[in-house]
Amino acid sequence: MIPGHVIARTARALAAAATLLAAAAGTAAAEPARTDVSEAYRSLAIHQYHHTAWTVRQGAPGQITALAQDTGGFLWLATQTGLFRFDGVTFERIAPDGEDAFPTDSVAALFAPRTGGVWVGLRYGVVSFVGPDAVRHFDRDDGVPTGSVYGFAQDGDGTVWAATFQGLARFDGQRWYALDASWALPGRQARSVFVDRDDRLWVATDAALAYRPAGARAFVRLDVDVGRISQIAQAPDGAIWIAEADGGVRAVWRDGSVVVDRPQLSTPSAGLLFDRHGSLWATSLGEGIHRIAHPERAGAPAVQRFRENDGLTSDYLWPALEDREGNLWFGTSRGLDRFRRSNVVQATVPDGAYDFAIAAGDGGSLWVGTKNRPLMQLQDNAVHMGSAPVGISAALRTDGGTLLFGGPDGLWQLRDGIVPLAPLPSQVRYSGVQAMARAVDGTVWVSLNQPGVFQWRDDAWTHLRNVPAFPTGSSPLTLLADRDGAMWLGFARNRLVRMRGTDATPFDAEDGLAVGNVSALARGAQVLWIGGERGLAFHDGTRIHAVPTADDDPLRGVSGIVETDGELWLNGARGVVRIVARDVARMLDAARRAQPVPAPSLRERFDFLDGLPGTPAQYRPLPTAVQGSDGRLWFATTSGVVWIDPRTILRNPLPPPVAIRAVFADGHRHDPRALRLPADTARLEIDYTALSLSVPERVRFRYRLDGIDTAWQDVGDRRRAFYTNPGPGEYVFRVQAANNDGVWNDTGATLALSVAPHFYQSTWFALLCALAVIVLLRLFHRRRMATLAAAMRARMQERHDERERIARELHDTLLQGFQGLILRFQGVADRLPADDPLRETMERALDRAEGVLVEGRDRVRELRAADGETSDLRAALLRLGQDLEADSPTRFRVAVVGRAEPLTPLVREEIYCIVREAIFNAFQHADARLVEVEISYARSELRVSVRDDGRGIDADVLGAGRKPGHWGLPGMRERAQRVGASVEVLSKPGVGTDVLLRMPRALAFADAGSGSWWQALRRRLRRT
């Protein structure tokens, strides 16, 4: 006897089903394939939608009075305590400050126009528009009627209409205007406003329901009695429906005529919508949500209800909204609820049932046995109880379509009802049936809690126990009868056995098996699929091939396998996994080619986010996945049974809009619209989001910061970017997102930002530093040159002093002594007779001595500093050239560039000698018409150039540096080198020669090294 509390719970489950159908076993043919997606979803019960609730614990506000979704994808919530928006993860309070602040927190209405932004209707006669950059408020001075705002609508021309306590108003783009009497709108209050698909403007007032035809200037009153209309909606067939706060939900207008029908719902309602598949959803003021799947059908509707005891945040609801992805949102007094169509549909089973053994029945039904509930048949949201005892632990649909069930009380089969097939073997005490299979010869193979396997044939049991291929002391976890007559037995600890008659062939790790406990076997079109706790493998008739998996791969823990249309569906520890046909073909092709089997790349996973309850059993009952006769795939878990229809998989084709919500620099929030971060920002954080509200937990992001990142960073579902010490400069942050089906928004969102530099990080500071370095280097160079010049001058002065000393010594000793000797010899010569040959000889010797003395005096004069002859370099050179010009047709001139400055005496002498040599060469060898000397007193050096227009110097002579037997050019270079100067000779045959002497200023000029740096600067300024 079934306990009374079990019967009561079962009765409650049956009452919750949409329709209770009695199904005779084995009678109905397979139903036609359901390819109409809309019809498939309309056929669902409201409890089969995926429901999510947000209350105050999850951050949701209470007392939600209106909902809207803007063009950017945000869900906006109006409450009595403020305005909020929601991205599927975070509730954000919208509370502008300053001049943008709302005059009151109580929000009554919301509307998101096609052009972007959100209209906000506040209580007490204020309308606000929240735009992307600012908030604009409208009150009585802007034409807004006094009193609360109940709703908005926008017609085809873009005009926005507002229903207020003081009547209807329209917005012309600049201000609001209340309608006057010429519009013929009945009543004084406007409670609801709506624009239908034909651009008719419907208005519910305190007196009537009226509409304005498209483009008209007057309203037409509908001849129908109505109460306090809180919502107007249009059905797919064009009918106009109303929700009355003091009445119910009903159609009032269809095809141009008034409809006088009794309400489809008699419950007072504040929210009404038709979803994209045509089902009607209505909120109630205390009785939860109501849904009518087919409101267009005549007769009493089948009303489905979802209430607080089903998981709704509250039975008291106001607004209803369908977003752009098809999700249904409801605002309640305690939070927010979402219903969405899911690919995973949960079947209705009695409360408390567990350990589900499943087998496909006829007509798209599923037979379900449990450990603690009677055998049941599920079909079209209905539950039909069978007559088998409680405690079914194994179910099987054979290739011939026969259904077998097994439990501790024996075996049953479906044949004109549930009838016993066989008791369990007598030697087996209480034991659940682990697995069953029927061979092609009709023998039923059964795995029990006894080592080996049992066979039921000819009304008798046979125990196969001492088979060498069987693991010692083990019984199979799963059995599969192959089409070729073989029987496959899957054991624990990575052992698989194939039996043909009495021949048993074992497979283990040495044969490539690596799935651990073998918990699933399924015959595919080409191979045998093998699933286990550690992954997936297949046998291609020759050997076993492992499918590569990772430690956290969803292919692990497989206890159910179905192959259909080339695809592979697995029920695993991390959810239901679909491997597409292309990947399956790649794996099988690699096995045929004796190549490594590739890991499947395109996998789709369905888990708790899709409504999958719990995880599949890993031990019993098995298998946990079967395919129904209508093509649907059924999966059993520890907490329920679900189905997926591969032909009507719901896809989300909409790339999610991406938004950047906030920027934080060192914990301080900044406005992302005009972002310049302070200097020395150490921690930069950027909050972003993507507006895919279906499964926001599966939204994936990638971002990069131009200026720092060189590639995209894939960050999964994280919605904040982190950067440390970004440094001063200009940056562009880019973020992209993909929705739950992997559709990427490649445009994403961008944010330009900059980090201000410290003064020492600025460009001008860097330029100043560079300038300072240049100045310092210049000063260092000047100092170095001054030091070198001083050393050079000191050496030159030493040479000069030594020359003068030598000159004095020569003059005072040698020349004076020589002069005395000449005088004495002259006296001796004068005593000799005039005709004495000896006197003539002595006179000649004395004349020679006089010449030597004169030459000695000349050399002494050259050793001393001559301030007369060469003190003025220009004058000295001019005299030299004029003397040469007198005996030559060559003209000569001297030019001075710049302000002449005194030269160091020794330098002056050396320069004079070098230039003199160049002038002599030009007059003697150039055959020039003109010889010109240019003395240039430049800022940094002294330049003396000797140019002629003569025949030039041969290239060979220039290359060798001198003419054989001549030492003029080497002598000039040696003299220049001694005083720190350089001599460069430029010449072309037939053009002339230019001898250029260059000497640094610090070495050339007498006052170059004197004074401080600022005195040198003053001298430079005087020169300029």
Summary of the structure (lengths in Angstrom):
residues: 1024
radius of gyration: 54.1
end to end distance: 122.6
largest distance: 184.2
contacts: 3380
relative contact order: 0.05
helix: 22%
strand: 35%
